[in-house]
Amino acid sequence: MGVFVLLGARKPHILGRYLIAASIIPIGDATNVLRRNGSEVSAYRVHGTTAAIMLATAALLLCGPE
């Protein structure tokens, strides 16, 4: 829900900072999967890819015009 509020505010740098902070969630999920002897493929492919995409999107938002 918060993402839509930030999109409506038309402030891409704020949304980029939010995405950086929110990328901690899939990193934590991957850590939990690995600690519980879950599939490494799942941890890295699903959660790692999600975190990487979020960070890449944040970088694009932070580097764009304000």
N, CA, C and O atoms as a Tripos MOL2 file, in Angstrom:
@<TRIPOS>MOLECULE
protein
  264   263    66     0     0
PROTEIN
NO_CHARGES

@<TRIPOS>ATOM
      1 N           0.8210   -1.1910    0.0000 N.3       1 MET1
      2 CA          0.0000    0.0000    0.0000 C.3       1 MET1
      3 C           0.8660    1.2570    0.0000 C.2       1 MET1
      4 O           0.5680    2.2300   -0.6920 O.2       1 MET1
      5 N           1.9420    1.2220    0.7860 N.am      2 GLY2
      6 CA          2.8090    2.3860    0.8840 C.3       2 GLY2
      7 C           3.4670    2.7530   -0.4320 C.2       2 GLY2
      8 O           3.7550    3.9230   -0.6850 O.2       2 GLY2
      9 N           3.7060    1.7490   -1.2740 N.am      3 VAL3
     10 CA          4.3350    2.0080   -2.5650 C.3       3 VAL3
     11 C           3.4240    2.8760   -3.4230 C.2       3 VAL3
     12 O           3.9040    3.7670   -4.1230 O.2       3 VAL3
     13 N           2.1210    2.6290   -3.3780 N.am      4 PHE4
     14 CA          1.1890    3.4040   -4.1910 C.3       4 PHE4
     15 C           1.1130    4.8560   -3.7230 C.2       4 PHE4
     16 O           0.9460    5.7670   -4.5330 O.2       4 PHE4
     17 N           1.2340    5.0600   -2.4300 N.am      5 VAL5
     18 CA          1.2610    6.4310   -1.9070 C.3       5 VAL5
     19 C           2.5110    7.1470   -2.4060 C.2       5 VAL5
     20 O           2.4480    8.3120   -2.8010 O.2       5 VAL5
     21 N           3.6350    6.4560   -2.3890 N.am      6 LEU6
     22 CA          4.8780    7.0600   -2.8590 C.3       6 LEU6
     23 C           4.8370    7.3050   -4.3680 C.2       6 LEU6
     24 O           5.3710    8.3060   -4.8460 O.2       6 LEU6
     25 N           4.2130    6.4070   -5.1140 N.am      7 LEU7
     26 CA          4.0500    6.6430   -6.5570 C.3       7 LEU7
     27 C           3.1840    7.8700   -6.8110 C.2       7 LEU7
     28 O           3.4730    8.6730   -7.6980 O.2       7 LEU7
     29 N           2.1320    8.0050   -6.0340 N.am      8 GLY8
     30 CA          1.2420    9.1510   -6.1930 C.3       8 GLY8
     31 C           1.9030   10.4650   -5.8290 C.2       8 GLY8
     32 O           1.5230   11.5180   -6.3410 O.2       8 GLY8
     33 N           2.8880   10.4110   -4.9520 N.am      9 ALA9
     34 CA          3.5890   11.6330   -4.5500 C.3       9 ALA9
     35 C           4.5240   12.1390   -5.6450 C.2       9 ALA9
     36 O           4.9880   13.2770   -5.5850 O.2       9 ALA9
     37 N           4.7980   11.3170   -6.6270 N.am     10 ARG10
     38 CA          5.6700   11.6840   -7.7600 C.3      10 ARG10
     39 C           7.0600   12.1340   -7.3100 C.2      10 ARG10
     40 O           7.6150   13.1070   -7.8200 O.2      10 ARG10
     41 N           7.6020   11.4020   -6.3460 N.am     11 LYS11
     42 CA          8.9530   11.6490   -5.8450 C.3      11 LYS11
     43 C           9.7570   10.3580   -6.0060 C.2      11 LYS11
     44 O           9.8020    9.5470   -5.0810 O.2      11 LYS11
     45 N          10.3930   10.1540   -7.1660 N.am     12 PRO12
     46 CA         11.0650    8.8720   -7.4140 C.3      12 PRO12
     47 C          12.2040    8.5860   -6.4390 C.2      12 PRO12
     48 O          12.4550    7.4220   -6.1290 O.2      12 PRO12
     49 N          12.8980    9.6070   -5.9480 N.am     13 HIS13
     50 CA         14.0050    9.3480   -5.0390 C.3      13 HIS13
     51 C          13.5070    8.8140   -3.6950 C.2      13 HIS13
     52 O          14.2040    8.0300   -3.0510 O.2      13 HIS13
     53 N          12.3370    9.2180   -3.2720 N.am     14 ILE14
     54 CA         11.7810    8.6930   -2.0230 C.3      14 ILE14
     55 C          11.3780    7.2320   -2.2110 C.2      14 ILE14
     56 O          11.6120    6.4060   -1.3290 O.2      14 ILE14
     57 N          10.7750    6.9100   -3.3560 N.am     15 LEU15
     58 CA         10.4120    5.5320   -3.6540 C.3      15 LEU15
     59 C          11.6580    4.6520   -3.7480 C.2      15 LEU15
     60 O          11.6400    3.5020   -3.3090 O.2      15 LEU15
     61 N          12.7350    5.1860   -4.3170 N.am     16 GLY16
     62 CA         13.9890    4.4380   -4.3930 C.3      16 GLY16
     63 C          14.5440    4.1120   -3.0230 C.2      16 GLY16
     64 O          15.0130    2.9980   -2.7930 O.2      16 GLY16
     65 N          14.4980    5.0650   -2.1140 N.am     17 ARG17
     66 CA         14.9670    4.8140   -0.7440 C.3      17 ARG17
     67 C          14.0840    3.7900   -0.0470 C.2      17 ARG17
     68 O          14.5750    2.9490    0.7060 O.2      17 ARG17
     69 N          12.7910    3.8620   -0.2960 N.am     18 TYR18
     70 CA         11.8610    2.8930    0.2840 C.3      18 TYR18
     71 C          12.1780    1.4850   -0.2120 C.2      18 TYR18
     72 O          12.1610    0.5340    0.5700 O.2      18 TYR18
     73 N          12.4660    1.3460   -1.5040 N.am     19 LEU19
     74 CA         12.7750    0.0330   -2.0590 C.3      19 LEU19
     75 C          14.0760   -0.5190   -1.5000 C.2      19 LEU19
     76 O          14.1950   -1.7270   -1.2970 O.2      19 LEU19
     77 N          15.0490    0.3380   -1.2500 N.am     20 ILE20
     78 CA         16.2950   -0.1350   -0.6350 C.3      20 ILE20
     79 C          16.0040   -0.7090    0.7480 C.2      20 ILE20
     80 O          16.4920   -1.7820    1.1040 O.2      20 ILE20
     81 N          15.2060    0.0180    1.5180 N.am     21 ALA21
     82 CA         14.8560   -0.4680    2.8560 C.3      21 ALA21
     83 C          14.0250   -1.7510    2.7780 C.2      21 ALA21
     84 O          14.2250   -2.6670    3.5750 O.2      21 ALA21
     85 N          13.1020   -1.8200    1.8280 N.am     22 ALA22
     86 CA         12.2280   -2.9850    1.7110 C.3      22 ALA22
     87 C          12.9550   -4.2150    1.1790 C.2      22 ALA22
     88 O          12.4710   -5.3340    1.3520 O.2      22 ALA22
     89 N          14.1000   -4.0320    0.5390 N.am     23 SER23
     90 CA         14.8470   -5.1830    0.0220 C.3      23 SER23
     91 C          15.4230   -6.0360    1.1400 C.2      23 SER23
     92 O          15.8880   -7.1480    0.8880 O.2      23 SER23
     93 N          15.4020   -5.5400    2.3590 N.am     24 ILE24
     94 CA         15.8520   -6.3380    3.5010 C.3      24 ILE24
     95 C          14.9120   -7.5260    3.7100 C.2      24 ILE24
     96 O          15.3490   -8.5680    4.1990 O.2      24 ILE24
     97 N          13.6540   -7.3960    3.3580 N.am     25 ILE25
     98 CA         12.6710   -8.4580    3.5850 C.3      25 ILE25
     99 C          13.0230   -9.7320    2.8110 C.2      25 ILE25
    100 O          13.1180  -10.7910    3.4320 O.2      25 ILE25
    101 N          13.2230   -9.6850    1.4740 N.am     26 PRO26
    102 CA         13.5750  -10.9340    0.7900 C.3      26 PRO26
    103 C          14.9490  -11.4730    1.2000 C.2      26 PRO26
    104 O          15.1780  -12.6810    1.1390 O.2      26 PRO26
    105 N          15.8570  -10.6000    1.6120 N.am     27 ILE27
    106 CA         17.1510  -11.0750    2.0970 C.3      27 ILE27
    107 C          16.9520  -11.8610    3.3920 C.2      27 ILE27
    108 O          17.5650  -12.9090    3.5910 O.2      27 ILE27
    109 N          16.0980  -11.3490    4.2620 N.am     28 GLY28
    110 CA         15.7770  -12.0720    5.4920 C.3      28 GLY28
    111 C          15.0610  -13.3870    5.2130 C.2      28 GLY28
    112 O          15.3110  -14.3910    5.8810 O.2      28 GLY28
    113 N          14.1690  -13.3780    4.2260 N.am     29 ASP29
    114 CA         13.4820  -14.6160    3.8510 C.3      29 ASP29
    115 C          14.4730  -15.6680    3.3600 C.2      29 ASP29
    116 O          14.3700  -16.8380    3.7290 O.2      29 ASP29
    117 N          15.4220  -15.2610    2.5370 N.am     30 ALA30
    118 CA         16.4340  -16.1960    2.0420 C.3      30 ALA30
    119 C          17.2670  -16.7440    3.1950 C.2      30 ALA30
    120 O          17.6020  -17.9280    3.2110 O.2      30 ALA30
    121 N          17.5990  -15.8960    4.1480 N.am     31 THR31
    122 CA         18.3550  -16.3450    5.3080 C.3      31 THR31
    123 C          17.5670  -17.3730    6.1070 C.2      31 THR31
    124 O          18.1280  -18.3700    6.5600 O.2      31 THR31
    125 N          16.2740  -17.1380    6.2830 N.am     32 ASN32
    126 CA         15.4350  -18.0990    6.9940 C.3      32 ASN32
    127 C          15.3620  -19.4400    6.2710 C.2      32 ASN32
    128 O          15.4240  -20.4900    6.9100 O.2      32 ASN32
    129 N          15.2330  -19.4150    4.9640 N.am     33 VAL33
    130 CA         15.1760  -20.6560    4.1890 C.3      33 VAL33
    131 C          16.4700  -21.4360    4.3730 C.2      33 VAL33
    132 O          16.4440  -22.6500    4.5780 O.2      33 VAL33
    133 N          17.5990  -20.7420    4.2990 N.am     34 LEU34
    134 CA         18.8890  -21.4270    4.4260 C.3      34 LEU34
    135 C          19.1120  -21.9540    5.8450 C.2      34 LEU34
    136 O          19.6660  -23.0410    6.0150 O.2      34 LEU34
    137 N          18.6980  -21.2140    6.8490 N.am     35 ARG35
    138 CA         18.8630  -21.6640    8.2440 C.3      35 ARG35
    139 C          18.0220  -22.8880    8.5620 C.2      35 ARG35
    140 O          18.4100  -23.7190    9.3830 O.2      35 ARG35
    141 N          16.8780  -22.9990    7.9170 N.am     36 ARG36
    142 CA         15.9660  -24.1260    8.1720 C.3      36 ARG36
    143 C          16.2410  -25.2940    7.2390 C.2      36 ARG36
    144 O          15.3890  -26.1650    7.0640 O.2      36 ARG36
    145 N          17.4260  -25.3180    6.6390 N.am     37 ASN37
    146 CA         17.8430  -26.3770    5.7200 C.3      37 ASN37
    147 C          16.9060  -26.4970    4.5240 C.2      37 ASN37
    148 O          16.6440  -27.5970    4.0370 O.2      37 ASN37
    149 N          16.4100  -25.3700    4.0610 N.am     38 GLY38
    150 CA         15.5700  -25.3480    2.8700 C.3      38 GLY38
    151 C          16.4160  -25.4140    1.6110 C.2      38 GLY38
    152 O          17.6440  -25.4820    1.6640 O.2      38 GLY38
    153 N          15.7490  -25.3940    0.5180 N.am     39 SER39
    154 CA         16.4180  -25.4930   -0.7750 C.3      39 SER39
    155 C          17.2500  -24.2370   -1.0510 C.2      39 SER39
    156 O          16.7440  -23.1170   -0.9830 O.2      39 SER39
    157 N          18.5090  -24.4370   -1.3570 N.am     40 GLU40
    158 CA         19.3680  -23.3030   -1.7090 C.3      40 GLU40
    159 C          18.9020  -22.6610   -3.0080 C.2      40 GLU40
    160 O          19.0010  -21.4460   -3.1820 O.2      40 GLU40
    161 N          18.3940  -23.4850   -3.9180 N.am     41 VAL41
    162 CA         17.8980  -22.9610   -5.1900 C.3      41 VAL41
    163 C          16.7460  -21.9990   -4.9270 C.2      41 VAL41
    164 O          16.6750  -20.9210   -5.5170 O.2      41 VAL41
    165 N          15.8560  -22.3990   -4.0430 N.am     42 SER42
    166 CA         14.7270  -21.5260   -3.7100 C.3      42 SER42
    167 C          15.2020  -20.2450   -3.0480 C.2      42 SER42
    168 O          14.7390  -19.1540   -3.3790 O.2      42 SER42
    169 N          16.1180  -20.3850   -2.1210 N.am     43 ALA43
    170 CA         16.6060  -19.2110   -1.3910 C.3      43 ALA43
    171 C          17.2640  -18.2130   -2.3340 C.2      43 ALA43
    172 O          16.9860  -17.0150   -2.2740 O.2      43 ALA43
    173 N          18.1290  -18.7060   -3.1960 N.am     44 TYR44
    174 CA         18.8600  -17.7940   -4.0650 C.3      44 TYR44
    175 C          18.0450  -17.3610   -5.2800 C.2      44 TYR44
    176 O          18.0670  -16.1910   -5.6610 O.2      44 TYR44
    177 N          17.3340  -18.2930   -5.8790 N.am     45 ARG45
    178 CA         16.6170  -17.9600   -7.1020 C.3      45 ARG45
    179 C          15.4130  -17.0670   -6.8250 C.2      45 ARG45
    180 O          15.2220  -16.0550   -7.4980 O.2      45 ARG45
    181 N          14.6150  -17.4300   -5.8550 N.am     46 VAL46
    182 CA         13.3860  -16.6770   -5.6000 C.3      46 VAL46
    183 C          13.6830  -15.4180   -4.7930 C.2      46 VAL46
    184 O          13.4140  -14.3050   -5.2440 O.2      46 VAL46
    185 N          14.2310  -15.5980   -3.6110 N.am     47 HIS47
    186 CA         14.4130  -14.4680   -2.7090 C.3      47 HIS47
    187 C          15.5960  -13.5860   -3.1110 C.2      47 HIS47
    188 O          15.5220  -12.3610   -3.0200 O.2      47 HIS47
    189 N          16.6690  -14.2060   -3.5500 N.am     48 GLY48
    190 CA         17.8250  -13.4290   -3.9900 C.3      48 GLY48
    191 C          17.5260  -12.6000   -5.2250 C.2      48 GLY48
    192 O          17.9380  -11.4440   -5.3230 O.2      48 GLY48
    193 N          16.8040  -13.1960   -6.1700 N.am     49 THR49
    194 CA         16.4290  -12.4690   -7.3740 C.3      49 THR49
    195 C          15.4830  -11.3220   -7.0500 C.2      49 THR49
    196 O          15.5950  -10.2390   -7.6240 O.2      49 THR49
    197 N          14.5550  -11.5570   -6.1350 N.am     50 THR50
    198 CA         13.6370  -10.4930   -5.7330 C.3      50 THR50
    199 C          14.3990   -9.3110   -5.1410 C.2      50 THR50
    200 O          14.1400   -8.1600   -5.4940 O.2      50 THR50
    201 N          15.3320   -9.5950   -4.2450 N.am     51 ALA51
    202 CA         16.1300   -8.5290   -3.6400 C.3      51 ALA51
    203 C          16.9520   -7.7930   -4.6940 C.2      51 ALA51
    204 O          17.0540   -6.5660   -4.6580 O.2      51 ALA51
    205 N          17.5350   -8.5330   -5.6270 N.am     52 ALA52
    206 CA         18.3480   -7.9030   -6.6740 C.3      52 ALA52
    207 C          17.5120   -6.9970   -7.5740 C.2      52 ALA52
    208 O          17.9540   -5.9100   -7.9470 O.2      52 ALA52
    209 N          16.3160   -7.4390   -7.9200 N.am     53 ILE53
    210 CA         15.4410   -6.6190   -8.7650 C.3      53 ILE53
    211 C          15.0110   -5.3590   -8.0270 C.2      53 ILE53
    212 O          14.9580   -4.2750   -8.6090 O.2      53 ILE53
    213 N          14.7040   -5.5080   -6.7430 N.am     54 MET54
    214 CA         14.3190   -4.3350   -5.9550 C.3      54 MET54
    215 C          15.4600   -3.3320   -5.8750 C.2      54 MET54
    216 O          15.2350   -2.1280   -6.0030 O.2      54 MET54
    217 N          16.6820   -3.8140   -5.6650 N.am     55 LEU55
    218 CA         17.8290   -2.9120   -5.5790 C.3      55 LEU55
    219 C          18.1450   -2.2630   -6.9260 C.2      55 LEU55
    220 O          18.5330   -1.0960   -6.9780 O.2      55 LEU55
    221 N          17.9800   -3.0120   -8.0070 N.am     56 ALA56
    222 CA         18.2110   -2.4340   -9.3360 C.3      56 ALA56
    223 C          17.1730   -1.3590   -9.6460 C.2      56 ALA56
    224 O          17.5040   -0.3080  -10.1950 O.2      56 ALA56
    225 N          15.9290   -1.6250   -9.2950 N.am     57 THR57
    226 CA         14.8760   -0.6230   -9.5010 C.3      57 THR57
    227 C          15.1370    0.6190   -8.6740 C.2      57 THR57
    228 O          14.9470    1.7420   -9.1410 O.2      57 THR57
    229 N          15.5740    0.4080   -7.4370 N.am     58 ALA58
    230 CA         15.8880    1.5510   -6.5590 C.3      58 ALA58
    231 C          17.0140    2.3770   -7.1510 C.2      58 ALA58
    232 O          16.9660    3.6060   -7.1170 O.2      58 ALA58
    233 N          18.0270    1.7140   -7.6960 N.am     59 ALA59
    234 CA         19.1500    2.4370   -8.3060 C.3      59 ALA59
    235 C          18.6800    3.2860   -9.4850 C.2      59 ALA59
    236 O          19.1100    4.4280   -9.6470 O.2      59 ALA59
    237 N          17.8020    2.7280  -10.2990 N.am     60 LEU60
    238 CA         17.2730    3.5000  -11.4310 C.3      60 LEU60
    239 C          16.4620    4.6950  -10.9630 C.2      60 LEU60
    240 O          16.5520    5.7750  -11.5470 O.2      60 LEU60
    241 N          15.6730    4.5110   -9.9180 N.am     61 LEU61
    242 CA         14.8760    5.6150   -9.4080 C.3      61 LEU61
    243 C          15.7520    6.7080   -8.7910 C.2      61 LEU61
    244 O          15.4580    7.8960   -8.9240 O.2      61 LEU61
    245 N          16.8210    6.3000   -8.1190 N.am     62 LEU62
    246 CA         17.7000    7.2850   -7.4770 C.3      62 LEU62
    247 C          18.5720    8.0230   -8.4900 C.2      62 LEU62
    248 O          18.9570    9.1670   -8.2510 O.2      62 LEU62
    249 N          18.8860    7.3890   -9.6100 N.am     63 CYS63
    250 CA         19.7530    8.0180  -10.6110 C.3      63 CYS63
    251 C          18.9840    8.8760  -11.6150 C.2      63 CYS63
    252 O          19.5850    9.6450  -12.3650 O.2      63 CYS63
    253 N          17.6800    8.7470  -11.6290 N.am     64 GLY64
    254 CA         16.8640    9.4780  -12.5900 C.3      64 GLY64
    255 C          16.6780   10.9300  -12.1910 C.2      64 GLY64
    256 O          17.1090   11.3500  -11.1170 O.2      64 GLY64
    257 N          16.0340   11.6920  -13.0620 N.am     65 PRO65
    258 CA         15.7850   13.1010  -12.7500 C.3      65 PRO65
    259 C          14.7960   13.2350  -11.5850 C.2      65 PRO65
    260 O          13.9280   12.3840  -11.3920 O.2      65 PRO65
    261 N          14.9400   14.2820  -10.8420 N.am     66 GLU66
    262 CA         14.0600   14.4830   -9.6870 C.3      66 GLU66
    263 C          12.8310   15.2040  -10.0710 C.2      66 GLU66
    264 O          11.9750   15.4610   -9.2250 O.2      66 GLU66
@<TRIPOS>BOND
     1     1     2 1
     2     2     3 1
     3     3     4 2
     4     3     5 am
     5     5     6 1
     6     6     7 1
     7     7     8 2
     8     7     9 am
     9     9    10 1
    10    10    11 1
    11    11    12 2
    12    11    13 am
    13    13    14 1
    14    14    15 1
    15    15    16 2
    16    15    17 am
    17    17    18 1
    18    18    19 1
    19    19    20 2
    20    19    21 am
    21    21    22 1
    22    22    23 1
    23    23    24 2
    24    23    25 am
    25    25    26 1
    26    26    27 1
    27    27    28 2
    28    27    29 am
    29    29    30 1
    30    30    31 1
    31    31    32 2
    32    31    33 am
    33    33    34 1
    34    34    35 1
    35    35    36 2
    36    35    37 am
    37    37    38 1
    38    38    39 1
    39    39    40 2
    40    39    41 am
    41    41    42 1
    42    42    43 1
    43    43    44 2
    44    43    45 am
    45    45    46 1
    46    46    47 1
    47    47    48 2
    48    47    49 am
    49    49    50 1
    50    50    51 1
    51    51    52 2
    52    51    53 am
    53    53    54 1
    54    54    55 1
    55    55    56 2
    56    55    57 am
    57    57    58 1
    58    58    59 1
    59    59    60 2
    60    59    61 am
    61    61    62 1
    62    62    63 1
    63    63    64 2
    64    63    65 am
    65    65    66 1
    66    66    67 1
    67    67    68 2
    68    67    69 am
    69    69    70 1
    70    70    71 1
    71    71    72 2
    72    71    73 am
    73    73    74 1
    74    74    75 1
    75    75    76 2
    76    75    77 am
    77    77    78 1
    78    78    79 1
    79    79    80 2
    80    79    81 am
    81    81    82 1
    82    82    83 1
    83    83    84 2
    84    83    85 am
    85    85    86 1
    86    86    87 1
    87    87    88 2
    88    87    89 am
    89    89    90 1
    90    90    91 1
    91    91    92 2
    92    91    93 am
    93    93    94 1
    94    94    95 1
    95    95    96 2
    96    95    97 am
    97    97    98 1
    98    98    99 1
    99    99   100 2
   100    99   101 am
   101   101   102 1
   102   102   103 1
   103   103   104 2
   104   103   105 am
   105   105   106 1
   106   106   107 1
   107   107   108 2
   108   107   109 am
   109   109   110 1
   110   110   111 1
   111   111   112 2
   112   111   113 am
   113   113   114 1
   114   114   115 1
   115   115   116 2
   116   115   117 am
   117   117   118 1
   118   118   119 1
   119   119   120 2
   120   119   121 am
   121   121   122 1
   122   122   123 1
   123   123   124 2
   124   123   125 am
   125   125   126 1
   126   126   127 1
   127   127   128 2
   128   127   129 am
   129   129   130 1
   130   130   131 1
   131   131   132 2
   132   131   133 am
   133   133   134 1
   134   134   135 1
   135   135   136 2
   136   135   137 am
   137   137   138 1
   138   138   139 1
   139   139   140 2
   140   139   141 am
   141   141   142 1
   142   142   143 1
   143   143   144 2
   144   143   145 am
   145   145   146 1
   146   146   147 1
   147   147   148 2
   148   147   149 am
   149   149   150 1
   150   150   151 1
   151   151   152 2
   152   151   153 am
   153   153   154 1
   154   154   155 1
   155   155   156 2
   156   155   157 am
   157   157   158 1
   158   158   159 1
   159   159   160 2
   160   159   161 am
   161   161   162 1
   162   162   163 1
   163   163   164 2
   164   163   165 am
   165   165   166 1
   166   166   167 1
   167   167   168 2
   168   167   169 am
   169   169   170 1
   170   170   171 1
   171   171   172 2
   172   171   173 am
   173   173   174 1
   174   174   175 1
   175   175   176 2
   176   175   177 am
   177   177   178 1
   178   178   179 1
   179   179   180 2
   180   179   181 am
   181   181   182 1
   182   182   183 1
   183   183   184 2
   184   183   185 am
   185   185   186 1
   186   186   187 1
   187   187   188 2
   188   187   189 am
   189   189   190 1
   190   190   191 1
   191   191   192 2
   192   191   193 am
   193   193   194 1
   194   194   195 1
   195   195   196 2
   196   195   197 am
   197   197   198 1
   198   198   199 1
   199   199   200 2
   200   199   201 am
   201   201   202 1
   202   202   203 1
   203   203   204 2
   204   203   205 am
   205   205   206 1
   206   206   207 1
   207   207   208 2
   208   207   209 am
   209   209   210 1
   210   210   211 1
   211   211   212 2
   212   211   213 am
   213   213   214 1
   214   214   215 1
   215   215   216 2
   216   215   217 am
   217   217   218 1
   218   218   219 1
   219   219   220 2
   220   219   221 am
   221   221   222 1
   222   222   223 1
   223   223   224 2
   224   223   225 am
   225   225   226 1
   226   226   227 1
   227   227   228 2
   228   227   229 am
   229   229   230 1
   230   230   231 1
   231   231   232 2
   232   231   233 am
   233   233   234 1
   234   234   235 1
   235   235   236 2
   236   235   237 am
   237   237   238 1
   238   238   239 1
   239   239   240 2
   240   239   241 am
   241   241   242 1
   242   242   243 1
   243   243   244 2
   244   243   245 am
   245   245   246 1
   246   246   247 1
   247   247   248 2
   248   247   249 am
   249   249   250 1
   250   250   251 1
   251   251   252 2
   252   251   253 am
   253   253   254 1
   254   254   255 1
   255   255   256 2
   256   255   257 am
   257   257   258 1
   258   258   259 1
   259   259   260 2
   260   259   261 am
   261   261   262 1
   262   262   263 1
   263   263   264 2
@<TRIPOS>SUBSTRUCTURE
     1 MET1         2 RESIDUE 1 A MET
     2 GLY2         6 RESIDUE 1 A GLY
     3 VAL3        10 RESIDUE 1 A VAL
     4 PHE4        14 RESIDUE 1 A PHE
     5 VAL5        18 RESIDUE 1 A VAL
     6 LEU6        22 RESIDUE 1 A LEU
     7 LEU7        26 RESIDUE 1 A LEU
     8 GLY8        30 RESIDUE 1 A GLY
     9 ALA9        34 RESIDUE 1 A ALA
    10 ARG10       38 RESIDUE 1 A ARG
    11 LYS11       42 RESIDUE 1 A LYS
    12 PRO12       46 RESIDUE 1 A PRO
    13 HIS13       50 RESIDUE 1 A HIS
    14 ILE14       54 RESIDUE 1 A ILE
    15 LEU15       58 RESIDUE 1 A LEU
    16 GLY16       62 RESIDUE 1 A GLY
    17 ARG17       66 RESIDUE 1 A ARG
    18 TYR18       70 RESIDUE 1 A TYR
    19 LEU19       74 RESIDUE 1 A LEU
    20 ILE20       78 RESIDUE 1 A ILE
    21 ALA21       82 RESIDUE 1 A ALA
    22 ALA22       86 RESIDUE 1 A ALA
    23 SER23       90 RESIDUE 1 A SER
    24 ILE24       94 RESIDUE 1 A ILE
    25 ILE25       98 RESIDUE 1 A ILE
    26 PRO26      102 RESIDUE 1 A PRO
    27 ILE27      106 RESIDUE 1 A ILE
    28 GLY28      110 RESIDUE 1 A GLY
    29 ASP29      114 RESIDUE 1 A ASP
    30 ALA30      118 RESIDUE 1 A ALA
    31 THR31      122 RESIDUE 1 A THR
    32 ASN32      126 RESIDUE 1 A ASN
    33 VAL33      130 RESIDUE 1 A VAL
    34 LEU34      134 RESIDUE 1 A LEU
    35 ARG35      138 RESIDUE 1 A ARG
    36 ARG36      142 RESIDUE 1 A ARG
    37 ASN37      146 RESIDUE 1 A ASN
    38 GLY38      150 RESIDUE 1 A GLY
    39 SER39      154 RESIDUE 1 A SER
    40 GLU40      158 RESIDUE 1 A GLU
    41 VAL41      162 RESIDUE 1 A VAL
    42 SER42      166 RESIDUE 1 A SER
    43 ALA43      170 RESIDUE 1 A ALA
    44 TYR44      174 RESIDUE 1 A TYR
    45 ARG45      178 RESIDUE 1 A ARG
    46 VAL46      182 RESIDUE 1 A VAL
    47 HIS47      186 RESIDUE 1 A HIS
    48 GLY48      190 RESIDUE 1 A GLY
    49 THR49      194 RESIDUE 1 A THR
    50 THR50      198 RESIDUE 1 A THR
    51 ALA51      202 RESIDUE 1 A ALA
    52 ALA52      206 RESIDUE 1 A ALA
    53 ILE53      210 RESIDUE 1 A ILE
    54 MET54      214 RESIDUE 1 A MET
    55 LEU55      218 RESIDUE 1 A LEU
    56 ALA56      222 RESIDUE 1 A ALA
    57 THR57      226 RESIDUE 1 A THR
    58 ALA58      230 RESIDUE 1 A ALA
    59 ALA59      234 RESIDUE 1 A ALA
    60 LEU60      238 RESIDUE 1 A LEU
    61 LEU61      242 RESIDUE 1 A LEU
    62 LEU62      246 RESIDUE 1 A LEU
    63 CYS63      250 RESIDUE 1 A CYS
    64 GLY64      254 RESIDUE 1 A GLY
    65 PRO65      258 RESIDUE 1 A PRO
    66 GLU66      262 RESIDUE 1 A GLU
